[in-house]
Amino acid sequence: MRTQYDDTYARSMRDPQGFWAAAAEDLYWERRWDRVLDDSRAPFYQWFTGGLLNTCYNALDFHIDRGRGKQRALIYDSAMTGTIKTFTYDELRDEVARLAGALRRLGVGKGDRVLIYMPMVPEGVMAMLACARLGAVHSVVFGGFASKELAKRIDDAKPKVILAGSCGLEVNRIVSYKPLLDGGIELSRHRPDRCVILQRPQERAALVKGRDLDWDDFMAGAPAAECVPVAATDPLYILYTSGTTGIPKGVVHDNGGHGVALKWSMQNIYGVGTGEVFWTSSDIGWAVGHSYIVYGPLLKGCTSILYEGKPVGTPDPGAFWRVISQHGATVFFTAPTAFRAVKKEDPQGTHMGKYDLSRFRTLFLAGERCDPDTLLWARNKLGVPVIDHWWQTETAWPIAANCVGLGMLPVKPGSPTKPVPGYDVRALSEDNTEMPPGEIGSIAIRLPLPPGCLPTLWNNDVGYETSYLTKHPGYYLTSDAGYKDGDGYVYIMGRVDDIINVAGHRLSTGGMEEVLAGHPDVAECAVVGVADDVKGEVPVGFVVTKAGVSRPDGEIVKELIHRIRDQIGPVAAFKTAIVVQRLPKTRSGKILRGTMKKIADSQEYTLPATIDDPAILGEITEALKGAGYAKERR
C-alpha cells in the first residue's frame, strides 16, 4: 500500500523543480526567482537563481507581521548558571535589529564575514541572525576551539569583525575563551578590524586596547537595522569541518535553498507546526545547532530552546526530562551519545517518572550512528516514537529519516529509515555501480543535491570537486559506508574508514558495535580496526559498563567475544575487548575512533581540536598497552 511518503518522494524525484518551487512558496521573497534550478555550471548547481530574500526577515519579522510577535521565540535555559530567560518574537527581533545596527556602525555590510566564537548564550543566536539581517556571512566556531584551529578559520574566512564570549562553562570548570582568541589572532595572517567581547560574570576578560570592544559599549545607542535583501545564491554562513589535509573545509550554505529546505523539513520531517516548542540539545557551533536551534524552528514560527547544560551532571540524569516538562517541548532532538550517557547513569529510567512528559511526542536522534539497543531503550522508557535520522554538516538537513509529517513508516532499529524527498541515495561499488540490497558500499547521493545542501566550499571550488564529486562521477560522496535493504531502508554502518578488511573479508565495525551494545551490562562502546601482520586488520572493542555493574571485567569480556562470534561469526576474528571508564569524544559527543586506532597502531596523531577531555587519551593508551597494543608512546 502506497503511503504519503511514497507519493511525496516519487514527486520529488519525478519533478524536482516543481516540487521545490512549491515548497519555496512558504517563504517571503522580495523578488521571485528566474530559475528554480540553474545547472549551467554543473556540477556547481544553484537553486532559485534571480530570487531575492532575507533569511532573518523570514525567521523573525515574517511572523511579527502576521500577528505572532507576542509568541515565545527563544527560551534560554542554562543549567550551568540556573538562568531561564524567554524572548518573544518581538523581543528577539528588536535585539537582533540593534545588534545588526551595532555591526553596521563597525562597517559590516553585505558579503562581509563575521566570525562568532560564543558559548550557548542568547547573544550567540542573536549574532547569527544579525549577520543574516545585514546580508553578512557568519562563521560560527565552536567555543573553546584551540588557537591553532581558530587561526586557520580566521585566515580562510577573513572576518571583518569577531564576536566572542569571555568564557564558556563546563561541569565544574570555566573555559577561558579570550586567551584562545588572542592566540588565534596572533597565529593568523589576517587581522580583524575589531573584536567584541561579551563579558560573562563567571570570568571577565582583559581587552586589547584599540582592537577589542566591550559588548555593552558596542551595543550602546545602536540604531535598529532593517533587513537587507540578498540573492538566494548568496552565502548565509560558512561552517568549517576538519579536512584530511589539515586545512579545514569551509562548507557554504546559501540563503534561498537553505531557507526553503529548513522550513520544509520542520513540518514534513519533524512533524512540528507553527507555535509548538521544539528543542535540540546541540551547540550553535555545530551544524545541528545552526539548523535546528536557530534557523529551522524560527523559520517555521516555533519556539526554540537554547540549552546550556549536559545530559547528566547538571545536576543529574533527569536534566533532559526537566527541560522538556518545564518548557512544554513536543519534539526533542539530541545525539545518541547523550542518550547513552543517560542510560549509563540511570539504566532503569527512574528520573523520567519525576516529570510530566505528557506533551512530549517524538524523540529524534542523530549526530552519529544510533545502535538499536539505545533506540529500543529510549522507546521503551519514554513510550514515544524514537526516530534515528542521518545527515551531515554539508547537507544542513536530513538525508534519510522517518518523515513524521508524511506519516510514519515502520521503524527498523539500526536504520535511519528511507531517503528524505529530494535525495537520491545509492550504495555504490568502487567501480560506480549500485550494490545489491544488503551489500555494503559507499553511500553517495545522485546530483544535483536538493536545496539547502552545500553548493561549494568557501573560495575553494577545486576542493569541493576533489573532496566530494570525484570518486563517484555524477554523485556526491558522503564518505559514509552502508547499504540499502530490499525495502529501500538505508543503513549507515560508519565512515568508509570504519569498514575494515579482516583476512579479505570486508566487515563493518558499526555492526560489531551493535552486538556489543546489546549486552545488558554495556552502556556504550566503540570498535576500531587495528593493524595485524597476519589478517591485515583485526577489530578491537572498547566498552563502558553501566552504573552499578560490579561483575569482573574478565567475565564481561568473555561474553562479548562470544556474542560477536555467535552473531557475526568467527570471520570477524574478534578476540580483544577492553573495559574502560570512558571513551574519548568531541564536545559534540562523537567518539574519536580514528584517534583510538592510531594509538593502537602506535602511530603519531594530532590532538583533535574539539576533544572534550585530552586526559582520556592517556587512559586509552594505557588500556591498549595492557592488551598488547600501543607499543610506542606518541
C-alpha positions in Angstrom: 0.0 0.0 0.0 1.4 3.4 -1.0 2.0 5.9 1.7 2.0 9.7 1.7 5.8 9.4 2.0 5.9 7.2 -1.2 3.9 9.7 -3.2 5.9 12.7 -1.9 9.3 11.1 -2.5 8.2 10.0 -6.1 7.1 13.5 -6.9 10.4 15.0 -5.7 12.3 12.6 -8.0 10.0 13.0 -11.0 9.8 16.8 -10.9 12.3 18.2 -8.5 11.9 21.8 -9.9 8.2 21.8 -9.5 8.5 20.1 -6.0 10.9 22.7 -4.6 9.2 25.7 -6.3 6.0 24.7 -4.4 8.0 24.4 -1.2 9.5 27.8 -1.8 6.1 29.5 -1.7 6.3 29.1 2.1 9.0 31.8 2.3 8.6 35.6 1.7 10.6 36.7 -1.4 11.5 40.3 -2.2 11.7 39.1 -5.8 10.8 35.7 -7.1 13.4 33.5 -8.8 14.1 33.4 -12.5 15.1 29.7 -12.5 14.3 27.1 -9.8 17.5 25.1 -10.7 20.4 26.6 -12.5 22.5 23.8 -14.0 24.5 26.0 -16.4 27.8 25.4 -14.4 27.2 21.8 -13.4 28.4 20.3 -11.1 28.1 23.7 -9.4 24.3 23.7 -9.2 22.4 26.7 -7.8 18.8 26.9 -6.6 16.4 29.8 -7.1 18.7 32.0 -9.1 17.5 35.5 -9.5 15.4 35.4 -6.3 15.9 38.0 -3.5 15.0 37.4 0.1 16.3 37.9 3.7 16.7 34.9 6.0 16.4 37.0 9.2 13.1 38.5 7.9 11.7 35.1 7.3 12.8 33.9 10.7 11.6 36.8 12.8 9.8 39.8 11.1 7.7 37.5 8.9 5.9 36.1 12.0 5.6 39.5 13.6 4.0 40.9 10.5 1.4 38.1 10.8 0.5 38.9 14.3 2.6 36.5 16.3 5.0 38.9 17.8 4.0 38.0 21.4 4.6 34.3 20.9 7.7 32.8 22.5 10.6 32.6 20.0 13.6 31.6 22.2 13.8 30.1 25.6 17.3 30.3 27.1 17.8 27.6 29.8 21.2 27.5 31.4 21.6 24.6 33.8 25.2 25.8 34.3 24.1 29.2 35.8 20.5 28.5 36.9 19.2 31.1 34.4 16.0 30.9 32.4 15.1 33.7 30.1 12.4 33.9 27.4 12.3 36.1 24.3 9.1 36.7 22.3 9.4 37.2 18.5 9.1 40.9 19.1 11.8 41.0 21.7 14.2 38.8 19.8 13.7 40.8 16.6 14.4 44.1 18.4 17.6 42.7 20.0 18.8 41.3 16.7 18.0 44.6 14.8 20.0 46.6 17.4 22.9 44.1 17.2 22.8 44.4 13.4 22.9 48.2 13.7 25.9 48.0 16.0 27.7 45.8 13.5 26.8 48.2 10.7 28.5 51.0 12.8 31.7 48.9 12.6 31.4 48.8 8.8 29.9 45.4 8.4 27.7 45.1 5.3 26.5 42.6 2.7 29.1 39.9 2.0 31.4 40.7 4.8 32.3 37.9 7.1 31.8 37.9 10.9 33.3 35.2 13.0 31.3 34.2 16.1 33.1 32.4 18.9 30.4 32.2 21.5 29.1 29.9 24.3 25.5 28.8 24.5 24.0 32.2 25.3 21.2 34.2 23.6 23.7 36.7 22.2 25.2 33.9 20.1 21.9 33.2 18.4 21.3 37.0 18.0 24.7 37.4 16.4 23.9 34.8 13.7 20.6 36.4 12.9 22.0 39.9 13.0 24.6 38.9 10.3 21.7 37.4 8.2 19.8 40.6 8.7 22.6 42.6 7.1 23.4 40.1 4.4 26.8 39.5 6.1 28.2 35.9 6.2 28.6 34.4 9.6 31.1 31.7 10.5 30.5 30.2 14.0 33.5 28.5 15.5 32.7 26.2 18.4 33.6 27.9 21.7 36.8 26.6 23.2 38.4 25.6 19.8 42.2 25.7 20.2 44.1 28.8 18.9 45.8 26.9 16.1 42.5 25.7 14.6 40.9 29.1 15.2 43.7 30.8 13.3 43.1 28.5 10.3 39.5 29.6 10.2 40.3 33.3 10.6 42.7 33.1 7.7 40.3 31.3 5.5 37.1 33.4 6.2 39.0 36.7 6.7 36.3 38.2 9.1 35.9 42.0 9.4 34.7 41.5 13.0 34.9 38.8 15.6 32.2 38.4 18.2 33.3 36.3 21.2 32.4 35.4 24.8 34.8 35.8 27.6 34.3 32.2 28.6 32.3 29.0 28.3 31.1 26.8 31.1 31.6 23.1 31.6 30.7 21.0 34.6 33.0 22.1 37.4 35.2 24.3 35.3 35.4 27.5 33.3 36.8 27.5 29.7 38.6 30.8 29.1 37.8 31.9 25.5 39.7 35.1 25.3 43.3 33.7 25.6 42.4 31.2 22.9 41.0 34.0 20.7 44.1 36.2 21.3 46.3 33.3 20.4 44.4 32.5 17.3 44.6 36.1 16.1 48.4 36.2 16.9 48.9 33.0 14.8 46.8 34.1 11.8 47.9 36.3 8.9 44.6 38.1 8.7 43.7 40.6 11.3 40.1 41.5 12.1 39.2 45.2 12.3 37.5 44.7 15.7 36.7 42.1 18.3 33.6 42.5 20.5 33.7 40.6 23.8 30.6 39.6 25.8 31.8 39.7 29.4 30.2 36.8 31.3 30.1 37.3 35.1 31.8 33.9 35.7 35.0 35.3 34.1 35.8 38.8 32.7 38.4 39.0 30.0 41.2 41.6 29.5 40.6 43.7 26.4 43.2 44.7 23.9 43.2 48.4 23.5 42.3 49.7 20.1 41.0 46.3 18.9 38.6 45.0 21.5 35.2 46.4 22.5 33.1 45.5 25.5 29.7 44.1 24.3 27.7 46.6 26.3 29.7 49.6 24.9 29.3 48.1 21.4 25.6 47.9 21.8 25.0 51.3 23.5 22.9 53.6 21.4 22.9 51.3 18.4 20.1 52.0 15.9 17.9 49.2 14.7 18.9 47.9 11.3 16.4 46.9 8.6 16.6 43.6 6.7 18.8 43.7 3.6 17.6 41.6 0.6 20.3 39.3 -0.8 20.4 36.9 -3.7 19.1 33.4 -3.0 22.5 32.1 -4.0 24.4 34.5 -1.7 26.1 32.7 1.2 24.3 32.8 4.6 27.1 31.1 6.5 30.4 29.2 6.4 30.8 26.3 8.8 34.2 24.6 8.9 34.8 20.9 9.1 38.1 19.2 9.5 39.9 18.5 6.3 42.0 15.4 5.5 45.0 17.7 4.6 44.8 19.6 8.0 43.2 22.6 6.3 39.6 23.0 7.4 36.9 22.9 4.7 34.6 25.9 4.7 31.2 24.4 3.9 28.9 27.1 2.4 25.2 27.3 2.8 23.2 29.8 0.8 20.2 31.9 1.8 17.4 30.7 -0.6 17.8 26.9 -0.8 18.7 26.7 2.8 15.6 28.6 3.9 13.3 26.5 1.7 14.7 23.2 2.8 14.9 24.0 6.5 11.3 25.3 6.7 10.0 22.3 4.7 11.8 19.9 7.0 10.2 21.2 10.2 6.7 20.2 9.2 7.4 17.2 6.9 10.3 15.5 8.7 9.8 16.5 12.3 6.1 16.9 12.3 6.2 20.3 14.1 3.7 23.1 13.5 3.9 26.8 14.0 3.7 27.8 17.7 4.9 24.5 19.0 8.0 24.1 21.2 11.0 22.4 19.6 14.2 21.5 21.4 17.5 20.5 20.0 20.3 19.9 22.6 23.3 20.7 20.5 25.6 23.7 20.3 25.3 26.7 17.9 28.9 25.8 16.8 27.7 22.7 15.1 25.5 22.2 12.0 22.7 20.8 14.2 22.7 24.0 16.2 22.6 26.1 13.1 19.8 24.2 11.5 17.6 23.1 14.4 18.3 25.5 17.3 18.3 28.7 15.1 17.1 28.6 11.6 14.6 25.7 11.2 12.5 26.4 14.3 12.4 30.1 13.8 11.6 29.9 10.0 8.7 27.7 11.0 7.5 30.0 13.7 8.2 27.6 16.5 9.5 28.2 20.0 13.1 27.0 20.2 15.0 26.1 23.4 18.7 27.1 23.8 20.1 24.8 26.5 23.4 25.4 28.2 24.0 22.2 30.1 24.7 18.4 29.9 22.5 15.3 29.7 24.0 14.2 33.1 25.7 16.1 35.9 23.6 19.3 35.5 22.5 18.2 38.1 21.5 14.6 37.3 20.3 12.2 34.6 16.9 13.9 34.7 18.1 17.1 33.1 16.5 16.4 29.7 13.2 15.5 31.2 13.2 18.6 33.4 13.6 20.9 30.3 11.0 19.0 28.3 8.5 19.2 31.1 9.2 22.8 32.2 9.0 24.3 28.7 6.4 22.1 27.1 8.7 20.7 24.3 6.7 18.4 21.9 9.7 17.2 19.9 13.3 16.7 21.1 16.4 16.2 19.0 19.7 15.0 20.5 22.6 12.8 19.9 22.7 9.0 20.6 25.8 9.5 22.7 23.8 11.8 25.0 21.2 9.1 25.5 23.9 6.5 26.1 25.2 8.8 28.9 21.7 9.0 30.4 21.2 5.2 30.1 24.6 4.6 31.8 23.7 6.8 34.8 20.0 5.9 35.0 19.6 2.4 33.3 16.1 2.0 34.8 14.9 5.4 33.6 13.7 6.4 37.1 14.3 10.1 36.6 11.8 10.1 33.7 9.0 9.4 36.2 9.7 12.6 38.1 8.4 14.8 35.3 5.3 15.4 33.3 6.1 14.4 29.8 2.5 14.3 28.6 3.1 16.9 25.8 6.2 15.2 24.5 5.5 13.1 21.5 8.7 12.4 19.4 12.4 11.9 20.0 14.9 12.3 17.1 18.5 11.0 17.3 21.3 12.0 15.0 25.0 13.0 15.1 26.4 9.5 14.9 25.1 6.1 14.2 22.4 5.0 16.7 22.8 1.5 17.9 19.5 -0.5 18.1 19.9 -1.1 21.9 19.9 2.6 22.6 16.9 3.3 20.4 14.9 0.5 21.9 15.8 1.5 25.5 14.7 5.1 24.8 11.4 3.9 23.1 10.6 1.5 25.9 11.3 4.0 28.7 9.7 7.1 27.1 6.7 5.4 25.4 7.0 7.7 22.3 8.4 7.1 18.8 12.2 7.3 18.6 13.5 8.3 15.2 17.1 7.8 14.1 17.9 10.0 11.2 21.1 10.8 9.3 22.6 13.9 7.8 25.8 15.9 7.6 27.3 19.4 8.0 27.4 19.6 4.2 23.7 18.9 3.7 22.4 21.1 6.7 19.2 18.9 6.9 18.4 15.2 6.9 19.3 12.9 4.1 17.5 9.9 5.5 14.7 9.9 8.1 11.4 8.6 9.1 9.4 11.6 8.0 6.9 12.0 10.8 5.0 14.8 8.9 4.4 12.4 5.9 3.1 9.6 8.0 5.5 7.4 10.0 6.8 4.2 8.3 7.6 1.1 10.3 10.8 1.6 12.4 13.8 -0.8 11.7 16.2 -0.3 14.6 19.7 0.3 13.1 18.3 2.2 10.1 17.5 5.9 9.7 14.6 4.7 7.5 14.4 5.9 3.9 15.8 8.8 1.9 14.1 12.1 2.5 12.3 13.6 -0.5 14.8 15.3 -2.7 17.7 12.9 -2.0 18.5 10.1 -4.5 20.7 7.9 -2.2 22.7 4.9 -3.6 25.2 2.4 -2.2 27.9 2.2 -4.8 30.8 -0.1 -5.5 34.3 1.0 -6.3 33.5 1.0 -10.0 30.5 3.2 -9.5 27.8 0.5 -9.9 24.9 0.1 -7.5 25.3 -2.6 -4.9 22.7 -5.3 -4.5 20.3 -5.0 -1.5 22.1 -5.8 1.8 25.6 -5.4 0.5 27.8 -2.7 1.9 29.1 0.0 -0.4 30.0 3.7 -0.5 26.9 5.8 0.2 26.5 8.5 -2.4 23.8 10.9 -3.5 23.0 11.5 -7.1 23.5 15.1 -8.3 22.1 17.6 -8.2 21.7 17.8 -4.4 18.4 19.2 -3.2 18.2 22.8 -1.9 19.9 23.6 1.3 23.0 21.4 0.7 26.4 23.0 0.1 26.8 24.5 -3.4 30.6 24.6 -2.9 33.4 25.2 -0.4 34.3 28.8 0.6 36.7 30.1 -2.1 37.6 26.5 -3.0 35.6 25.1 -5.9 38.5 22.8 -6.7 38.5 21.4 -3.2 34.7 20.9 -3.4 35.1 18.8 -6.6 38.1 16.8 -5.2 36.5 16.1 -1.8 33.0 15.2 -2.9 32.5 14.8 -6.6 35.5 12.9 -8.0 35.2 9.3 -6.5 31.8 8.6 -8.0 31.2 10.8 -11.1 27.7 12.2 -11.1 27.3 11.7 -7.3 28.1 13.4 -4.1 30.4 11.3 -1.9 29.2 11.2 1.7 32.2 9.2 2.9 29.8 7.0 4.9 29.6 3.3 4.2 26.4 1.3 4.3 23.7 -0.4 2.3 20.0 -0.4 1.4 17.8 -3.3 2.1 15.1 -4.8 -0.1 12.5 -2.3 1.2 14.7 0.7 0.4 15.7 1.4 4.0 19.1 2.9 4.4 21.7 1.5 6.8 24.7 3.7 7.7 27.4 1.4 9.2 30.1 4.0 9.8 32.5 6.1 7.9 34.2 4.4 4.9 37.3 4.2 7.0 35.3 2.2 9.6 34.9 -0.7 7.1 37.8 -3.0 7.9 39.4 -5.8 5.9 39.9 -8.9 8.0 41.7 -11.6 6.0 40.0 -10.4 2.8 36.5 -10.0 4.4 35.0 -6.5 4.5 33.4 -6.1 7.9 31.6 -3.2 9.5 32.8 -2.0 12.9 29.4 -0.4 13.3 27.8 -3.9 13.0 30.1 -5.2 15.8 29.2 -2.2 17.9 25.6 -3.1 17.6 26.3 -6.5 19.0 28.4 -5.2 21.9 25.8 -2.6 22.8 23.2 -5.3 23.1 25.0 -6.8 26.1 22.9 -5.9 29.2 26.0 -4.6 31.1 27.2 -2.3 28.3 26.4 1.4 28.4 28.4 2.4 25.3 31.1 1.1 23.1 33.4 1.6 20.1 35.2 -0.8 17.8 38.2 0.1 15.7 40.3 -1.9 13.2 43.9 -2.4 14.3 46.8 -3.5 12.0 47.6 -7.2 12.2 50.6 -8.9 10.5 48.5 -12.0 9.5 45.0 -10.8 8.9 45.7 -7.2 7.8 43.3 -5.8 10.3 41.5 -7.1 13.4 38.8 -5.5 15.5 39.4 -4.2 19.0 36.4 -3.3 21.1 36.2 -0.7 23.9 33.3 -0.8 26.3 32.0 1.3 29.1 29.7 -0.5 31.6 26.5 0.8 33.1 26.5 2.4 36.5 26.2 -0.2 39.3 27.7 -3.1 37.3 30.1 -5.0 39.7 30.9 -8.1 37.8 34.5 -8.8 37.0 35.7 -7.3 33.7 37.0 -10.7 32.5 33.6 -12.3 32.6 32.0 -9.4 30.6 34.8 -9.6 28.0 34.4 -13.3 27.5 30.7 -12.8 27.0 31.3 -10.0 24.5 33.7 -12.2 22.4 31.2 -15.0 22.3 28.4 -12.5 21.3 30.4 -11.4 18.3 31.3 -15.0 17.4 27.7 -16.1 17.6 26.1 -13.1 15.9 28.7 -12.1 13.3 30.8 -15.3 13.1 34.4 -16.4 13.5 35.3 -14.5 10.4 35.3 -11.3 12.5 38.3 -12.5 14.4 37.1 -10.6 17.4 39.3 -11.6 20.3 40.0 -8.3 22.2 37.6 -6.3 24.2 38.8 -3.7 26.7 36.6 -2.3 29.6 37.4 1.4 30.0 35.9 4.1 32.3 35.1 6.4 29.4 35.6 6.9 25.7 37.4 9.8 24.1 34.8 12.2 22.4 34.5 15.5 20.8 32.5 18.1 22.7 29.6 17.3 20.4 29.7 13.7 21.5 31.3 11.9 18.6 33.7 9.1 19.6 37.2 9.7 18.3 37.6 6.2 16.7 40.3 7.4 14.3 42.5 8.7 17.1 42.0 5.4 19.1 43.1 3.4 16.1 46.2 5.5 15.7 47.1 5.0 19.3 46.6 1.2 19.0 48.7 1.1 15.9 51.5 3.1 17.6 51.1 5.9 15.1 51.6 9.6 15.8 48.4 11.6 16.0 47.3 15.2 16.3 45.3 16.1 19.3 41.8 16.7 18.0 40.8 20.4 18.4 37.4 19.5 19.7 38.3 16.8 22.2 36.2 17.0 25.3 39.0 15.9 27.7 42.5 15.1 26.4 43.4 13.1 29.6 41.1 10.3 28.3 43.6 9.6 25.6 46.2 8.7 28.2 43.8 6.3 29.8 43.1 4.7 26.4 46.8 4.4 25.7 47.4 2.6 29.0 44.5 0.3 28.4 45.8 -0.6 25.0 49.3 -1.2 26.3 47.8 -3.7 28.8 46.2 -5.5 25.9 49.5 -5.6 23.9 48.9 -2.6 21.6 50.2 1.0 21.6 53.8 -0.2 21.9 55.3 3.2 21.4 54.2 6.4 23.0 53.3 9.5 20.9 
